[in-house]
Amino acid sequence: MEMAELRALLTSEGLRLLDEVGTIESTGDAASAVSRLRAAGHPPELVSAVVTQARLRTRARAKFGDFAARMLFTRAGLEQATRLGIAARHAGRFRDAGCTHVADLGCGIGGDSLGLAALGLNVTAVDADEVTAAVAAYNLAPFGADVRVRQGLAEQTPLEGVDAVWLDPARRSAGHGETVRLCAADYTPPLDWAFELATRIPSGIKLGPAFERADIPADAEAQWISVDGSTVELVLWSGTLARPGVRRAALVIRGDDAHELTAGADAEDAPTRELGEFLHEPEGAVIRARLIGDVARSLEAGMLDPKIAYLTSDTAVTSPFVQSFRIREEVPFDVKKLARALRERGIGRLEIKKRGVDVDPAALRTRLKLAGDGAATLILTRVAGRHRALLADRVG
């Protein structure tokens, strides 16, 4: 979105039309809305801005729920925004640490600031981009004087009166639409500056979950977060925001349930063992935090292979930190033989999971030509250098 489009939206006519258009679920819905608005005599630039926003609001429901219907977005800002439920959890940490005024540096469209302000904290929200800062100001306007939004560089933001900082360095190229990922050396503000700031003021620094572990400051609490099976972010906490004795944490959220595993360091892996009756796939946050060994010991499980993040056990015990499967049998890894085995068992619905093998599940599914009323999970992996295919059922 460019400033001209934003100005067109931020008028009584623009906002009224946006509310009237409502939800746009498909390209066909968008085309119909464009035709209807143009036929009513509305300017092309306003129609484009309204329809684009309506589509973004529809997409944003996954992150912001019902709040999305009252917000504005840029495409890049929505993609990079923190989910509102996670933002609320982060905000709770600031509140519980006794913080009253937080600077949100690199605020984007204001998702994290929403969480902070909703808990009654004063917020100074800053973004380097003019359009993004204006969108954040609109989204945060309901909080009145408790939230101040300004355009500017994080490095140049005065921090007098601020007792904690939330930093979301830009990890993608500048722009409001399609962007590309940057290497860590090109983040803005620079990570060296962010890490130095975190030694002087309690901070939370949001990074991608694949951030290089060797570059994590030794005195930071590193918290990886998984939501509904996807590992979405890493947060480095410093000062009073870091929990005593915690250096590794895996927060796993599924639906309304949240569970967390914490440790003072990476956990030692469990020994390998032969395939048992059950196979367990650790959540991504657990894998990233290198706490697989702690989970394995809680399940009385071992590693299936020292280099593959699958656990196996003989006990019908599961955990919030894994997805568990009961093994039916081992089946051929060869596609033709596998397809025949699945047909013989009447399996027409197949979930395919893989680790350590170069297989495209979508392409494999097509080649298998599934048919039947049965359902199962196919687990493809490598054990001691040998490919293995396991037919299983989800449990827990």
HUDA-V873930 format. One record per residue. N is the residue number from 0. SS is DSSP state (alpha for helix, beta for strand, coil for the rest). PSI is psi in whole degrees, 0 to 359 (none if undefined). OMEGA is omega in whole degrees, -180 to 180 (999 if undefined). Layout:
n: [N & N]
ss: [SS & SS]
psi: [PSI & PSI]
omega: [OMEGA & OMEGA]
This chain:
n: [0 & 1 & 2 & 3 & 4 & 5 & 6 & 7 & 8 & 9 & 10 & 11 & 12 & 13 & 14 & 15 & 16 & 17 & 18 & 19 & 20 & 21 & 22 & 23 & 24 & 25 & 26 & 27 & 28 & 29 & 30 & 31 & 32 & 33 & 34 & 35 & 36 & 37 & 38 & 39 & 40 & 41 & 42 & 43 & 44 & 45 & 46 & 47 & 48 & 49 & 50 & 51 & 52 & 53 & 54 & 55 & 56 & 57 & 58 & 59 & 60 & 61 & 62 & 63 & 64 & 65 & 66 & 67 & 68 & 69 & 70 & 71 & 72 & 73 & 74 & 75 & 76 & 77 & 78 & 79 & 80 & 81 & 82 & 83 & 84 & 85 & 86 & 87 & 88 & 89 & 90 & 91 & 92 & 93 & 94 & 95 & 96 & 97 & 98 & 99 & 100 & 101 & 102 & 103 & 104 & 105 & 106 & 107 & 108 & 109 & 110 & 111 & 112 & 113 & 114 & 115 & 116 & 117 & 118 & 119 & 120 & 121 & 122 & 123 & 124 & 125 & 126 & 127 & 128 & 129 & 130 & 131 & 132 & 133 & 134 & 135 & 136 & 137 & 138 & 139 & 140 & 141 & 142 & 143 & 144 & 145 & 146 & 147 & 148 & 149 & 150 & 151 & 152 & 153 & 154 & 155 & 156 & 157 & 158 & 159 & 160 & 161 & 162 & 163 & 164 & 165 & 166 & 167 & 168 & 169 & 170 & 171 & 172 & 173 & 174 & 175 & 176 & 177 & 178 & 179 & 180 & 181 & 182 & 183 & 184 & 185 & 186 & 187 & 188 & 189 & 190 & 191 & 192 & 193 & 194 & 195 & 196 & 197 & 198 & 199 & 200 & 201 & 202 & 203 & 204 & 205 & 206 & 207 & 208 & 209 & 210 & 211 & 212 & 213 & 214 & 215 & 216 & 217 & 218 & 219 & 220 & 221 & 222 & 223 & 224 & 225 & 226 & 227 & 228 & 229 & 230 & 231 & 232 & 233 & 234 & 235 & 236 & 237 & 238 & 239 & 240 & 241 & 242 & 243 & 244 & 245 & 246 & 247 & 248 & 249 & 250 & 251 & 252 & 253 & 254 & 255 & 256 & 257 & 258 & 259 & 260 & 261 & 262 & 263 & 264 & 265 & 266 & 267 & 268 & 269 & 270 & 271 & 272 & 273 & 274 & 275 & 276 & 277 & 278 & 279 & 280 & 281 & 282 & 283 & 284 & 285 & 286 & 287 & 288 & 289 & 290 & 291 & 292 & 293 & 294 & 295 & 296 & 297 & 298 & 299 & 300 & 301 & 302 & 303 & 304 & 305 & 306 & 307 & 308 & 309 & 310 & 311 & 312 & 313 & 314 & 315 & 316 & 317 & 318 & 319 & 320 & 321 & 322 & 323 & 324 & 325 & 326 & 327 & 328 & 329 & 330 & 331 & 332 & 333 & 334 & 335 & 336 & 337 & 338 & 339 & 340 & 341 & 342 & 343 & 344 & 345 & 346 & 347 & 348 & 349 & 350 & 351 & 352 & 353 & 354 & 355 & 356 & 357 & 358 & 359 & 360 & 361 & 362 & 363 & 364 & 365 & 366 & 367 & 368 & 369 & 370 & 371 & 372 & 373 & 374 & 375 & 376 & 377 & 378 & 379 & 380 & 381 & 382 & 383 & 384 & 385 & 386 & 387 & 388 & 389 & 390 & 391 & 392 & 393 & 394 & 395]
ss: [coil & coil & alpha & alpha & alpha & alpha & alpha & alpha & alpha & coil & coil & alpha & alpha & alpha & alpha & alpha & alpha & alpha & alpha & alpha & alpha & coil & coil & coil & coil & coil & alpha & alpha & alpha & alpha & alpha & alpha & alpha & alpha & alpha & alpha & alpha & alpha & alpha & coil & coil & coil & coil & alpha & alpha & alpha & alpha & alpha & alpha & alpha & alpha & alpha & alpha & alpha & alpha & alpha & alpha & alpha & alpha & alpha & alpha & alpha & alpha & alpha & alpha & alpha & alpha & alpha & alpha & alpha & coil & coil & coil & coil & alpha & alpha & alpha & alpha & alpha & alpha & coil & coil & coil & alpha & alpha & alpha & alpha & alpha & alpha & alpha & alpha & alpha & alpha & alpha & alpha & alpha & coil & coil & coil & coil & beta & beta & beta & beta & beta & coil & coil & coil & coil & coil & alpha & alpha & alpha & alpha & alpha & alpha & alpha & alpha & coil & coil & coil & beta & beta & beta & beta & beta & beta & coil & coil & alpha & alpha & alpha & alpha & alpha & alpha & alpha & alpha & alpha & alpha & alpha & alpha & alpha & alpha & alpha & alpha & alpha & beta & beta & beta & beta & beta & coil & coil & alpha & alpha & alpha & coil & coil & coil & coil & coil & coil & coil & beta & beta & beta & beta & coil & coil & beta & coil & beta & coil & coil & coil & coil & coil & coil & coil & coil & beta & coil & coil & alpha & alpha & alpha & coil & beta & coil & coil & alpha & alpha & alpha & alpha & alpha & alpha & alpha & alpha & coil & coil & coil & coil & beta & beta & beta & beta & beta & coil & coil & coil & coil & coil & alpha & alpha & alpha & coil & coil & coil & coil & coil & beta & beta & beta & beta & beta & beta & beta & coil & coil & beta & beta & beta & beta & beta & beta & beta & beta & coil & alpha & alpha & alpha & coil & coil & coil & coil & coil & coil & beta & beta & beta & beta & beta & beta & beta & coil & coil & beta & beta & beta & beta & beta & beta & beta & coil & coil & coil & coil & coil & coil & coil & coil & beta & coil & coil & coil & coil & coil & beta & beta & beta & beta & beta & coil & alpha & alpha & alpha & alpha & alpha & alpha & coil & coil & alpha & alpha & alpha & alpha & alpha & alpha & alpha & coil & coil & coil & beta & beta & beta & beta & coil & coil & beta & beta & beta & beta & beta & beta & coil & coil & coil & coil & coil & coil & coil & coil & beta & beta & beta & beta & beta & beta & beta & beta & beta & beta & coil & coil & coil & alpha & alpha & alpha & alpha & alpha & alpha & alpha & alpha & alpha & alpha & coil & coil & beta & beta & beta & beta & beta & beta & beta & beta & coil & coil & coil & coil & coil & coil & alpha & alpha & alpha & alpha & alpha & alpha & alpha & alpha & coil & coil & coil & coil & coil & beta & beta & beta & beta & beta & beta & beta & beta & beta & beta & coil & coil & beta & beta & beta & beta & beta & beta & beta & beta & beta & beta & coil]
psi: [134 & 166 & 325 & 320 & 320 & 318 & 323 & 322 & 320 & 51 & 162 & 321 & 315 & 313 & 326 & 315 & 321 & 317 & 324 & 321 & 319 & 222 & 133 & 110 & 335 & 170 & 323 & 318 & 319 & 316 & 320 & 320 & 319 & 312 & 317 & 315 & 322 & 320 & 333 & 358 & 12 & 145 & 144 & 319 & 325 & 318 & 315 & 315 & 318 & 313 & 320 & 315 & 321 & 320 & 320 & 321 & 322 & 313 & 326 & 346 & 329 & 330 & 326 & 1 & 220 & 339 & 334 & 328 & 350 & 14 & 165 & 155 & 154 & 157 & 313 & 322 & 320 & 318 & 322 & 354 & 147 & 138 & 142 & 321 & 321 & 319 & 321 & 322 & 318 & 316 & 322 & 327 & 319 & 314 & 314 & 336 & 1 & 13 & 146 & 338 & 115 & 135 & 121 & 98 & 114 & 51 & 345 & 223 & 0 & 14 & 312 & 324 & 326 & 314 & 318 & 312 & 326 & 338 & 10 & 12 & 147 & 140 & 133 & 109 & 129 & 134 & 144 & 337 & 133 & 313 & 316 & 318 & 321 & 320 & 317 & 319 & 319 & 313 & 331 & 358 & 325 & 342 & 359 & 224 & 349 & 343 & 127 & 128 & 133 & 154 & 134 & 175 & 142 & 319 & 340 & 10 & 123 & 136 & 17 & 131 & 352 & 132 & 1 & 161 & 139 & 126 & 126 & 81 & 141 & 120 & 6 & 163 & 159 & 151 & 165 & 353 & 239 & 130 & 169 & 153 & 144 & 153 & 159 & 329 & 342 & 8 & 151 & 127 & 163 & 145 & 326 & 318 & 317 & 316 & 323 & 318 & 322 & 343 & 345 & 337 & 137 & 130 & 152 & 126 & 116 & 129 & 169 & 150 & 340 & 13 & 142 & 119 & 328 & 340 & 1 & 126 & 140 & 331 & 9 & 150 & 121 & 117 & 114 & 145 & 128 & 139 & 119 & 43 & 353 & 133 & 116 & 333 & 164 & 133 & 131 & 121 & 140 & 166 & 219 & 350 & 343 & 134 & 137 & 130 & 359 & 122 & 341 & 133 & 142 & 112 & 121 & 120 & 127 & 115 & 234 & 1 & 140 & 137 & 145 & 140 & 129 & 156 & 163 & 350 & 176 & 142 & 146 & 134 & 153 & 156 & 158 & 157 & 170 & 156 & 129 & 199 & 336 & 147 & 139 & 130 & 110 & 147 & 152 & 322 & 323 & 319 & 312 & 323 & 353 & 50 & 21 & 321 & 319 & 319 & 317 & 315 & 327 & 336 & 2 & 45 & 166 & 171 & 138 & 326 & 141 & 341 & 4 & 132 & 58 & 138 & 156 & 149 & 172 & 3 & 138 & 64 & 136 & 189 & 154 & 346 & 4 & 162 & 129 & 148 & 139 & 124 & 125 & 306 & 165 & 137 & 165 & 143 & 337 & 133 & 312 & 314 & 323 & 315 & 318 & 319 & 321 & 322 & 318 & 331 & 1 & 33 & 112 & 344 & 117 & 121 & 130 & 123 & 148 & 149 & 131 & 11 & 148 & 84 & 136 & 108 & 322 & 316 & 321 & 318 & 318 & 317 & 334 & 338 & 61 & 146 & 142 & 172 & 351 & 163 & 148 & 173 & 132 & 122 & 119 & 127 & 186 & 129 & 121 & 39 & 359 & 132 & 139 & 144 & 125 & 130 & 130 & 172 & 140 & 146 & 159 & none]
omega: [176 & -176 & 180 & 178 & 180 & 179 & 178 & 180 & -174 & 173 & 180 & 180 & -179 & -179 & 178 & 179 & -180 & 177 & -179 & -179 & 177 & -174 & 173 & -174 & -171 & 175 & 178 & 176 & -179 & 180 & 179 & 180 & 178 & -179 & -178 & -178 & 178 & 179 & 179 & 175 & -179 & -178 & -178 & -178 & 178 & 179 & 180 & -178 & -178 & -178 & 177 & 179 & 179 & 179 & 179 & 178 & 178 & 178 & -174 & -179 & 180 & -180 & -171 & 178 & -177 & 179 & -177 & -177 & -180 & -176 & 171 & -175 & 158 & -178 & -180 & -179 & 178 & -179 & -174 & -175 & 174 & 173 & -173 & 179 & 178 & 177 & 179 & 178 & 176 & -179 & 178 & 178 & 177 & -180 & -177 & 177 & 178 & 180 & 178 & -178 & -176 & 173 & 177 & -174 & -171 & -169 & -178 & -179 & 172 & -177 & -180 & 177 & 175 & 180 & -180 & -177 & -179 & 177 & 175 & 178 & 171 & -174 & 167 & -176 & -173 & 172 & -176 & -175 & -175 & -178 & -179 & 178 & 179 & 177 & 178 & 179 & 178 & -177 & -176 & -177 & -179 & -178 & 173 & -172 & 180 & -180 & 176 & -179 & 178 & 173 & 179 & 179 & 178 & -176 & -177 & -177 & 175 & -177 & 176 & -180 & 178 & -180 & 175 & -177 & 167 & -176 & 176 & -178 & 178 & -178 & 178 & -180 & -179 & 178 & -177 & -178 & 180 & -180 & 179 & -180 & 177 & 171 & -174 & -179 & -176 & 178 & 174 & -4 & -178 & -178 & 178 & 178 & -179 & -179 & 178 & 178 & -178 & 175 & -177 & -177 & 180 & -173 & 166 & -177 & -179 & -180 & 175 & -176 & -179 & 180 & -176 & -176 & -179 & -178 & 178 & 179 & -174 & -175 & -179 & 167 & -179 & -177 & 175 & -174 & 174 & 178 & 176 & 175 & 179 & 177 & -166 & -178 & 171 & 175 & 175 & -178 & -180 & 176 & -178 & 177 & 177 & -178 & -178 & 176 & -179 & 175 & 178 & 180 & 176 & 178 & -177 & -178 & 173 & -176 & -180 & -177 & 178 & 179 & -178 & 176 & -178 & 179 & 179 & -179 & 174 & 178 & 175 & -180 & 174 & 178 & 174 & 177 & 178 & 178 & 178 & -178 & -177 & 173 & -177 & 178 & 180 & 175 & -178 & 180 & 178 & 179 & -179 & -179 & -178 & 177 & -179 & -178 & 179 & 178 & -180 & -179 & 178 & -180 & -173 & -176 & 175 & 177 & 176 & 177 & -176 & -177 & -177 & -175 & 171 & 176 & 177 & -178 & 176 & -174 & -179 & 180 & 176 & -173 & 175 & -174 & 178 & 163 & -172 & -178 & 172 & -177 & 173 & -174 & 171 & -179 & -178 & 176 & 179 & -173 & -178 & 180 & 179 & 180 & 180 & 180 & -180 & 178 & -180 & -179 & 177 & -177 & 179 & 178 & -172 & 169 & -179 & 176 & -177 & 171 & 175 & 178 & -179 & -178 & 173 & -176 & -179 & 180 & 179 & -180 & 179 & -177 & -177 & 178 & -175 & 176 & 179 & -178 & -177 & 180 & 179 & 173 & 176 & -180 & -180 & -178 & 180 & 180 & -179 & 177 & -178 & 177 & 179 & 178 & -175 & 176 & -171 & 175 & 177 & 174 & 175 & 999]
